[in-house]
Amino acid sequence: MSKGNERVLKVLSREDISNLIRKGNAIVIYEDKVLNLTS
Protein backbone atom coordinates (compact mmCIF):
# COMPACT_ATOMS: atom_id res chain seq x y z
CA MET A 1 0.00 0.00 0.00
CA SER A 2 1.39 3.37 -0.93
CA LYS A 3 1.21 6.23 1.52
CA GLY A 4 -0.56 8.24 -1.16
CA ASN A 5 -3.69 6.21 -0.41
CA GLU A 6 -3.86 7.42 3.19
CA ARG A 7 -6.65 9.81 3.99
CA VAL A 8 -5.63 13.17 5.41
CA LEU A 9 -8.11 15.28 7.34
CA LYS A 10 -7.47 18.86 8.35
CA VAL A 11 -10.00 20.78 10.35
CA LEU A 12 -10.13 24.49 9.59
CA SER A 13 -11.86 27.16 11.61
CA ARG A 14 -14.32 29.51 9.95
CA GLU A 15 -11.66 32.22 10.05
CA ASP A 16 -9.17 29.95 8.26
CA ILE A 17 -11.72 29.11 5.56
CA SER A 18 -12.68 32.77 5.15
CA ASN A 19 -9.03 33.73 4.72
CA LEU A 20 -8.51 31.04 2.10
CA ILE A 21 -11.61 32.11 0.19
CA ARG A 22 -10.46 35.73 0.33
CA LYS A 23 -7.20 34.62 -1.28
CA GLY A 24 -9.32 33.01 -4.01
CA ASN A 25 -8.05 29.50 -3.39
CA ALA A 26 -9.96 27.17 -1.10
CA ILE A 27 -11.12 23.59 -1.25
CA VAL A 28 -13.51 22.58 1.52
CA ILE A 29 -14.35 18.97 2.24
CA TYR A 30 -17.71 18.62 3.98
CA GLU A 31 -19.25 15.20 4.66
CA ASP A 32 -17.23 13.61 1.84
CA LYS A 33 -18.36 16.26 -0.66
CA VAL A 34 -15.57 18.39 -2.11
CA LEU A 35 -16.49 22.02 -2.68
CA ASN A 36 -14.00 23.96 -4.77
CA LEU A 37 -14.45 27.55 -3.66
CA THR A 38 -12.25 29.50 -6.08
CA SER A 39 -13.19 32.98 -7.22
N, CA, C and O atoms as a printed pandas DataFrame, in Angstrom:
     atom_number atom_name residue_name chain_id  residue_number  x_coord  y_coord  z_coord
0              1         N          MET        A               1    0.848   -1.194    0.000
1              2        CA          MET        A               1    0.000    0.000    0.000
2              3         C          MET        A               1    0.881    1.241    0.000
3              4         O          MET        A               1    1.797    1.362    0.814
4              5         N          SER        A               2    0.603    2.149   -0.905
5              6        CA          SER        A               2    1.394    3.374   -0.933
6              7         C          SER        A               2    0.815    4.392    0.034
7              8         O          SER        A               2   -0.389    4.411    0.292
8              9         N          LYS        A               3    1.683    5.230    0.559
9             10        CA          LYS        A               3    1.209    6.234    1.519
10            11         C          LYS        A               3    0.274    7.236    0.850
11            12         O          LYS        A               3   -0.479    7.927    1.535
12            13         N          GLY        A               4    0.313    7.321   -0.450
13            14        CA          GLY        A               4   -0.564    8.244   -1.158
14            15         C          GLY        A               4   -2.034    7.893   -0.992
15            16         O          GLY        A               4   -2.910    8.726   -1.226
16            17         N          ASN        A               5   -2.304    6.636   -0.579
17            18        CA          ASN        A               5   -3.691    6.214   -0.406
18            19         C          ASN        A               5   -4.238    6.552    0.966
19            20         O          ASN        A               5   -5.425    6.356    1.226
20            21         N          GLU        A               6   -3.384    7.062    1.853
21            22        CA          GLU        A               6   -3.856    7.417    3.185
22            23         C          GLU        A               6   -4.742    8.649    3.114
23            24         O          GLU        A               6   -4.533    9.544    2.295
24            25         N          ARG        A               7   -5.722    8.671    3.979
25            26        CA          ARG        A               7   -6.653    9.808    3.995
26            27         C          ARG        A               7   -6.146   10.845    4.991
27            28         O          ARG        A               7   -5.815   10.520    6.131
28            29         N          VAL        A               8   -6.091   12.088    4.546
29            30        CA          VAL        A               8   -5.629   13.172    5.409
30            31         C          VAL        A               8   -6.803   14.098    5.682
31            32         O          VAL        A               8   -7.495   14.541    4.765
32            33         N          LEU        A               9   -7.013   14.382    6.961
33            34        CA          LEU        A               9   -8.111   15.275    7.335
34            35         C          LEU        A               9   -7.560   16.461    8.103
35            36         O          LEU        A               9   -6.860   16.293    9.102
36            37         N          LYS        A              10   -7.874   17.648    7.641
37            38        CA          LYS        A              10   -7.466   18.863    8.348
38            39         C          LYS        A              10   -8.708   19.670    8.671
39            40         O          LYS        A              10   -9.522   19.967    7.797
40            41         N          VAL        A              11   -8.835   20.013    9.919
41            42        CA          VAL        A              11  -10.000   20.782   10.350
42            43         C          VAL        A              11   -9.625   22.260   10.382
43            44         O          VAL        A              11   -8.665   22.658   11.042
44            45         N          LEU        A              12  -10.397   23.058    9.660
45            46        CA          LEU        A              12  -10.134   24.487    9.590
46            47         C          LEU        A              12  -11.245   25.236   10.310
47            48         O          LEU        A              12  -12.413   24.847   10.264
48            49         N          SER        A              13  -10.861   26.306   10.967
49            50        CA          SER        A              13  -11.862   27.162   11.607
50            51         C          SER        A              13  -12.539   28.021   10.541
51            52         O          SER        A              13  -12.059   28.114    9.411
52            53         N          ARG        A              14  -13.638   28.635   10.902
53            54        CA          ARG        A              14  -14.323   29.510    9.948
54            55         C          ARG        A              14  -13.408   30.635    9.489
55            56         O          ARG        A              14  -13.444   31.038    8.327
56            57         N          GLU        A              15  -12.585   31.144   10.408
57            58        CA          GLU        A              15  -11.663   32.220   10.049
58            59         C          GLU        A              15  -10.655   31.732    9.010
59            60         O          GLU        A              15  -10.360   32.436    8.044
60            61         N          ASP        A              16  -10.123   30.508    9.215
61            62        CA          ASP        A              16   -9.167   29.954    8.258
62            63         C          ASP        A              16   -9.809   29.832    6.878
63            64         O          ASP        A              16   -9.208   30.208    5.871
64            65         N          ILE        A              17  -11.031   29.305    6.838
65            66        CA          ILE        A              17  -11.719   29.114    5.563
66            67         C          ILE        A              17  -11.980   30.464    4.897
67            68         O          ILE        A              17  -11.797   30.616    3.690
68            69         N          SER        A              18  -12.411   31.447    5.703
69            70        CA          SER        A              18  -12.681   32.775    5.150
70            71         C          SER        A              18  -11.417   33.375    4.544
71            72         O          SER        A              18  -11.462   33.981    3.474
72            73         N          ASN        A              19  -10.288   33.203    5.232
73            74        CA          ASN        A              19   -9.027   33.735    4.724
74            75         C          ASN        A              19   -8.642   33.063    3.416
75            76         O          ASN        A              19   -8.165   33.728    2.497
76            77         N          LEU        A              20   -8.843   31.746    3.321
77            78        CA          LEU        A              20   -8.510   31.036    2.095
78            79         C          LEU        A              20   -9.405   31.492    0.949
79            80         O          LEU        A              20   -8.939   31.680   -0.175
80            81         N          ILE        A              21  -10.691   31.669    1.238
81            82        CA          ILE        A              21  -11.612   32.111    0.193
82            83         C          ILE        A              21  -11.245   33.517   -0.266
83            84         O          ILE        A              21  -11.325   33.833   -1.453
84            85         N          ARG        A              22  -10.838   34.366    0.692
85            86        CA          ARG        A              22  -10.457   35.731    0.334
86            87         C          ARG        A              22   -9.250   35.718   -0.594
87            88         O          ARG        A              22   -9.119   36.575   -1.468
88            89         N          LYS        A              23   -8.367   34.735   -0.400
89            90        CA          LYS        A              23   -7.197   34.618   -1.283
90            91         C          LYS        A              23   -7.597   34.013   -2.625
91            92         O          LYS        A              23   -6.780   33.958   -3.544
92            93         N          GLY        A              24   -8.836   33.560   -2.750
93            94        CA          GLY        A              24   -9.323   33.013   -4.013
94            95         C          GLY        A              24   -8.884   31.586   -4.253
95            96         O          GLY        A              24   -8.876   31.124   -5.394
96            97         N          ASN        A              25   -8.517   30.873   -3.187
97            98        CA          ASN        A              25   -8.050   29.501   -3.390
98            99         C          ASN        A              25   -8.403   28.668   -2.173
99           100         O          ASN        A              25   -7.652   28.635   -1.198
100          101         N          ALA        A              26   -9.549   27.992   -2.226
101          102        CA          ALA        A              26   -9.962   27.173   -1.098
102          103         C          ALA        A              26  -10.712   25.946   -1.581
103          104         O          ALA        A              26  -11.573   26.027   -2.457
104          105         N          ILE        A              27  -10.373   24.821   -1.001
105          106        CA          ILE        A              27  -11.120   23.588   -1.250
106          107         C          ILE        A              27  -11.618   23.106    0.102
107          108         O          ILE        A              27  -10.815   22.838    0.996
108          109         N          VAL        A              28  -12.916   22.994    0.261
109          110        CA          VAL        A              28  -13.510   22.585    1.522
110          111         C          VAL        A              28  -14.125   21.199    1.350
111          112         O          VAL        A              28  -14.892   20.952    0.420
112          113         N          ILE        A              29  -13.772   20.309    2.263
113          114        CA          ILE        A              29  -14.348   18.970    2.239
114          115         C          ILE        A              29  -15.377   18.900    3.362
115          116         O          ILE        A              29  -15.037   19.070    4.532
116          117         N          TYR        A              30  -16.619   18.652    3.010
117          118        CA          TYR        A              30  -17.708   18.620    3.984
118          119         C          TYR        A              30  -18.530   17.356    3.763
119          120         O          TYR        A              30  -19.172   17.200    2.724
120          121         N          GLU        A              31  -18.507   16.456    4.742
121          122        CA          GLU        A              31  -19.247   15.202    4.657
122          123         C          GLU        A              31  -18.951   14.489    3.342
123          124         O          GLU        A              31  -19.870   14.088    2.627
124          125         N          ASP        A              32  -17.682   14.334    3.027
125          126        CA          ASP        A              32  -17.225   13.614    1.836
126          127         C          ASP        A              32  -17.595   14.289    0.521
127          128         O          ASP        A              32  -17.414   13.703   -0.546
128          129         N          LYS        A              33  -18.116   15.531    0.585
129          130        CA          LYS        A              33  -18.358   16.264   -0.655
130          131         C          LYS        A              33  -17.265   17.328   -0.761
131          132         O          LYS        A              33  -16.999   18.052    0.198
132          133         N          VAL        A              34  -16.647   17.415   -1.917
133          134        CA          VAL        A              34  -15.575   18.391   -2.105
134          135         C          VAL        A              34  -16.144   19.627   -2.790
135          136         O          VAL        A              34  -16.677   19.555   -3.897
136          137         N          LEU        A              35  -16.019   20.755   -2.112
137          138        CA          LEU        A              35  -16.488   22.019   -2.681
138          139         C          LEU        A              35  -15.276   22.858   -3.045
139          140         O          LEU        A              35  -14.492   23.235   -2.174
140          141         N          ASN        A              36  -15.122   23.149   -4.317
141          142        CA          ASN        A              36  -14.002   23.957   -4.767
142          143         C          ASN        A              36  -14.444   25.412   -4.796
143          144         O          ASN        A              36  -15.165   25.840   -5.698
144          145         N          LEU        A              37  -13.998   26.168   -3.792
145          146        CA          LEU        A              37  -14.447   27.554   -3.664
146          147         C          LEU        A              37  -13.375   28.505   -4.171
147          148         O          LEU        A              37  -12.688   29.159   -3.386
148          149         N          THR        A              38  -13.237   28.577   -5.495
149          150        CA          THR        A              38  -12.254   29.497   -6.076
150          151         C          THR        A              38  -13.009   30.612   -6.777
151          152         O          THR        A              38  -14.030   30.382   -7.425
152          153         N          SER        A              39  -12.487   31.823   -6.637
153          154        CA          SER        A              39  -13.186   32.976   -7.223
154          155         C          SER        A              39  -12.624   33.306   -8.593
155          156         O          SER        A              39  -13.087   34.246   -9.239
